[in-house]
Amino acid sequence: MRSYAVKNWSDFEKLEVEWNELLVNSDSDSIFLTWEWISSWVEIHRAAKPYIIVIRDSADKLVGLAPLYHCRMRAFKLAPLKCLCILGDIESGSDYLDFIISKKESGKIASTIMRHLKQNRNDWDLIWMPKMSGWNNSVQMIADACIDNNINYVKRQTEFSSIPLDCSFDDYLLKFSRKHREQIRRQKRKVFKNDVTIYHCESADEVSSYQDDLFRLNHKRWMLLGDPGTFVRKPNEKKFYQSFVLKAFKKGWLQYYRLSDSGEVKAIQLGYLYNNIFHQMQEGFDPDYINGVGNVLRLNVMQKCFNNNTSEYDFLGGHSEHKRRWGAIIRKGYDLLIANNKLLPELLVKHRVWPSGRYITTTTKFS
């Protein structure tokens, strides 16, 4: 196998044809690693410096990708660190970050990636891979590859939430607590007493108006809590959404729903359907309207998922009482931190000092 690092965006763009072909033949296949997702992120973050490890077999076929980029961090506010992160990790809403490795000879490919990184140890100090899924073999495979190459790592558990849609919609409702079921029924009756219609985005020409409604209602909802909302706090994330949704629509992934009363939008939900899984991304509702309008829209979207034989409604990262009431179960994931064989990175890993904590901070995200 042959390995090399892509260090400029023009060479990254040459991988477009092969990227998704490899992804669908890997255990890490998710919408957050598609060419469309990653290239949309790159459009917004051209200042980032790529460090994409490419693995090709003897026939020059692409069999492995470590889609990394450089960022600068600082330990204890003093010591600079050269960190490698996964493309698309910030200002996008991504989860399930991972290497992309062909299922055939996956262990050998993962070891080749880590060997390349070890041979180029001056290029990095840490590799930070948060929000990895725990229900495929990827974390263990990368851990084994680290061990094969005498590279230290540490992992910690994190949580995702998902609702398996493995029954009928009526049976699903019976899984609610009596209190939650009655609450939803009351909210539904109140909302549908009005001139209410639920719409699904059906054309590319409609996407822009759905986006405007999402940004407006998301902001209005969060302002009640003194928070302007994601799209105001993170303007680059707003730009990412504006770029990616059009690509998602063309691919048939976009699931945009809004609830209107007499033509005025009162609630909206954005999701993506990929691998027959509905990924719930963002939502918004008018807090001045009927209490529970967001719940009513969610229930309608879920019913459509059941009707379309969607296998799963994925709440993505984190678990909360709100998600539990909807029937979500906890899915185990991991954050993975890999250290170069240098004194400070080794100490950070040994003592489980995480980049998401107060002892390691990002100085300039791109370097």
Secondary structure in CASP SS format (residue, H / E / C, confidence):
PFRMAT SS
TARGET T0000
AUTHOR 0000-0000-0000
METHOD secondary structure of the structure
MODEL  1
M C 1.00
R E 1.00
S E 1.00
Y E 1.00
A E 1.00
V E 1.00
K C 1.00
N C 1.00
W H 1.00
S H 1.00
D H 1.00
F H 1.00
E H 1.00
K C 1.00
L C 1.00
E H 1.00
V H 1.00
E H 1.00
W H 1.00
N H 1.00
E H 1.00
L H 1.00
L H 1.00
V H 1.00
N C 1.00
S E 1.00
D C 1.00
S C 1.00
D C 1.00
S C 1.00
I H 1.00
F H 1.00
L H 1.00
T C 1.00
W H 1.00
E H 1.00
W H 1.00
I H 1.00
S H 1.00
S H 1.00
W H 1.00
V H 1.00
E H 1.00
I H 1.00
H C 1.00
R C 1.00
A C 1.00
A C 1.00
K E 1.00
P E 1.00
Y E 1.00
I E 1.00
I E 1.00
V E 1.00
I E 1.00
R E 1.00
D C 1.00
S C 1.00
A C 1.00
D C 1.00
K C 1.00
L E 1.00
V E 1.00
G E 1.00
L E 1.00
A E 1.00
P E 1.00
L E 1.00
Y E 1.00
H E 1.00
C E 1.00
R E 1.00
M E 1.00
R E 1.00
A E 1.00
F C 1.00
K C 1.00
L C 1.00
A E 1.00
P E 1.00
L E 1.00
K E 1.00
C E 1.00
L E 1.00
C E 1.00
I E 1.00
L C 1.00
G C 1.00
D C 1.00
I C 1.00
E C 1.00
S C 1.00
G C 1.00
S C 1.00
D C 1.00
Y C 1.00
L C 1.00
D C 1.00
F C 1.00
I E 1.00
I E 1.00
S E 1.00
K C 1.00
K C 1.00
E C 1.00
S H 1.00
G H 1.00
K H 1.00
I H 1.00
A H 1.00
S H 1.00
T H 1.00
I H 1.00
M H 1.00
R H 1.00
H H 1.00
L H 1.00
K H 1.00
Q H 1.00
N C 1.00
R H 1.00
N H 1.00
D H 1.00
W C 1.00
D C 1.00
L E 1.00
I E 1.00
W E 1.00
M E 1.00
P E 1.00
K E 1.00
M E 1.00
S E 1.00
G C 1.00
W C 1.00
N C 1.00
N C 1.00
S H 1.00
V H 1.00
Q H 1.00
M H 1.00
I H 1.00
A H 1.00
D H 1.00
A H 1.00
C H 1.00
I H 1.00
D H 1.00
N C 1.00
N C 1.00
I C 1.00
N E 1.00
Y E 1.00
V E 1.00
K E 1.00
R E 1.00
Q E 1.00
T E 1.00
E E 1.00
F E 1.00
S E 1.00
S E 1.00
I E 1.00
P E 1.00
L C 1.00
D C 1.00
C C 1.00
S C 1.00
F H 1.00
D H 1.00
D H 1.00
Y H 1.00
L H 1.00
L H 1.00
K C 1.00
F C 1.00
S C 1.00
R H 1.00
K H 1.00
H H 1.00
R H 1.00
E H 1.00
Q H 1.00
I H 1.00
R H 1.00
R H 1.00
Q H 1.00
K H 1.00
R H 1.00
K H 1.00
V H 1.00
F H 1.00
K C 1.00
N C 1.00
D C 1.00
V E 1.00
T E 1.00
I E 1.00
Y E 1.00
H E 1.00
C C 1.00
E C 1.00
S C 1.00
A H 1.00
D H 1.00
E H 1.00
V H 1.00
S H 1.00
S H 1.00
Y H 1.00
Q H 1.00
D H 1.00
D H 1.00
L H 1.00
F H 1.00
R H 1.00
L H 1.00
N H 1.00
H H 1.00
K H 1.00
R H 1.00
W H 1.00
M H 1.00
L C 1.00
L C 1.00
G C 1.00
D C 1.00
P C 1.00
G C 1.00
T H 1.00
F H 1.00
V H 1.00
R H 1.00
K C 1.00
P H 1.00
N H 1.00
E H 1.00
K H 1.00
K H 1.00
F H 1.00
Y H 1.00
Q H 1.00
S H 1.00
F H 1.00
V H 1.00
L H 1.00
K H 1.00
A H 1.00
F H 1.00
K H 1.00
K H 1.00
G C 1.00
W C 1.00
L E 1.00
Q E 1.00
Y E 1.00
Y E 1.00
R E 1.00
L E 1.00
S E 1.00
D E 1.00
S C 1.00
G C 1.00
E E 1.00
V E 1.00
K E 1.00
A E 1.00
I E 1.00
Q E 1.00
L E 1.00
G E 1.00
Y E 1.00
L E 1.00
Y E 1.00
N C 1.00
N C 1.00
I E 1.00
F E 1.00
H E 1.00
Q E 1.00
M E 1.00
Q E 1.00
E E 1.00
G E 1.00
F E 1.00
D C 1.00
P C 1.00
D C 1.00
Y C 1.00
I C 1.00
N C 1.00
G C 1.00
V H 1.00
G H 1.00
N H 1.00
V H 1.00
L H 1.00
R H 1.00
L H 1.00
N H 1.00
V H 1.00
M H 1.00
Q H 1.00
K H 1.00
C H 1.00
F H 1.00
N H 1.00
N C 1.00
N C 1.00
T C 1.00
S C 1.00
E E 1.00
Y E 1.00
D E 1.00
F E 1.00
L E 1.00
G E 1.00
G C 1.00
H C 1.00
S C 1.00
E H 1.00
H H 1.00
K H 1.00
R H 1.00
R H 1.00
W C 1.00
G C 1.00
A C 1.00
I E 1.00
I E 1.00
R E 1.00
K E 1.00
G E 1.00
Y E 1.00
D E 1.00
L E 1.00
L E 1.00
I E 1.00
A E 1.00
N C 1.00
N C 1.00
K C 1.00
L H 1.00
L H 1.00
P H 1.00
E H 1.00
L H 1.00
L H 1.00
V H 1.00
K H 1.00
H C 1.00
R C 1.00
V C 1.00
W C 1.00
P C 1.00
S C 1.00
G C 1.00
R C 1.00
Y C 1.00
I E 1.00
T E 1.00
T E 1.00
T C 1.00
T C 1.00
K C 1.00
F C 1.00
S C 1.00
END
